[in-house]
Amino acid sequence: MAVRKEKELEVNVPLNKAFQMIESEFRKMTETVMEERELTETAGFFKIFFKKSMVSNGEYLTVNMEKLDEEKLKLSMVSESKVEKTVHDWGKNEKNMKLILEILGVVKKDEKKGVYYPGRR
């Protein structure tokens, strides 16, 4: 069974603007592939694949957006590991969903400054 994380919340961003923000950000990224995307008057959908890396076997992120009113939408996200036998995701699924929230401006983007020292934060 693949590791799976789900999140659902309401955000104060118009549907068209949210769709454009997510699409433009993921077009810049080389470590992801936008496999599917769709926008209608009342809903938006993305299926994004995060490629395999040193710390991950790859994940699929599904983002569903449903228009509640002109300035608000319901955001449903599911991030799951590509490999069925994945036991630990090491927080990667949570990071994928947080990335969407950072793009939409719902949560503040973590900025790391200075020199990295292993074992220190």
RACORHU-V708242 format. One record per residue. RES is the residue in three letters. OMEGA is omega in whole degrees, 0 to 359 (none if undefined). D_CENTER is the distance of its C-alpha to the mean C-alpha in Angstrom with 2 decimals. Layout:
# RACORHU-V708242
RES,OMEGA,D_CENTER
RES,OMEGA,D_CENTER
This chain:
# RACORHU-V708242
MET,180,20.88
ALA,177,17.36
VAL,186,15.40
ARG,176,13.07
LYS,179,11.12
GLU,178,10.79
LYS,178,10.30
GLU,179,12.04
LEU,175,13.20
GLU,179,14.97
VAL,181,14.20
ASN,178,16.96
VAL,177,15.66
PRO,184,17.43
LEU,182,15.81
ASN,180,16.97
LYS,179,15.90
ALA,180,12.27
PHE,180,12.27
GLN,180,14.05
MET,181,11.97
ILE,182,8.70
GLU,182,11.15
SER,180,13.20
GLU,182,10.76
PHE,175,9.57
ARG,180,13.30
LYS,187,14.25
MET,178,12.41
THR,182,14.69
GLU,179,12.80
THR,175,10.55
VAL,175,12.04
MET,185,11.24
GLU,180,13.40
GLU,172,13.69
ARG,181,13.29
GLU,178,15.67
LEU,173,16.80
THR,180,19.82
GLU,185,21.62
THR,184,20.14
ALA,176,16.73
GLY,184,13.78
PHE,173,11.78
PHE,167,9.34
LYS,186,9.45
ILE,178,7.94
PHE,174,9.86
PHE,186,9.54
LYS,178,13.29
LYS,179,15.71
SER,179,16.61
MET,184,19.17
VAL,186,17.15
SER,173,15.21
ASN,181,16.36
GLY,179,13.11
GLU,171,10.30
TYR,177,9.21
LEU,177,5.96
THR,181,7.65
VAL,175,7.07
ASN,178,10.61
MET,180,12.13
GLU,182,15.79
LYS,176,18.17
LEU,172,20.26
ASP,186,22.39
GLU,185,22.55
GLU,186,20.55
LYS,175,18.30
LEU,177,15.70
LYS,184,14.45
LEU,177,10.71
SER,182,10.18
MET,175,7.22
VAL,176,8.41
SER,180,7.57
GLU,181,10.97
SER,179,13.09
LYS,183,14.79
VAL,182,18.15
GLU,186,19.79
LYS,179,21.86
THR,181,19.18
VAL,181,20.45
HIS,177,18.35
ASP,177,14.76
TRP,177,15.77
GLY,184,12.80
LYS,178,10.33
ASN,178,8.39
GLU,178,8.47
LYS,179,7.51
ASN,180,4.22
MET,178,3.78
LYS,178,6.16
LEU,178,4.99
ILE,180,3.99
LEU,176,7.23
GLU,180,8.90
ILE,181,8.73
LEU,179,10.21
GLY,180,12.59
VAL,175,12.32
VAL,180,12.44
LYS,180,14.38
LYS,177,13.20
ASP,177,15.00
GLU,179,17.71
LYS,181,19.79
LYS,176,23.30
GLY,184,26.35
VAL,178,27.12
TYR,175,25.27
TYR,181,27.65
PRO,177,26.73
GLY,179,27.04
ARG,178,26.85
ARG,none,24.23
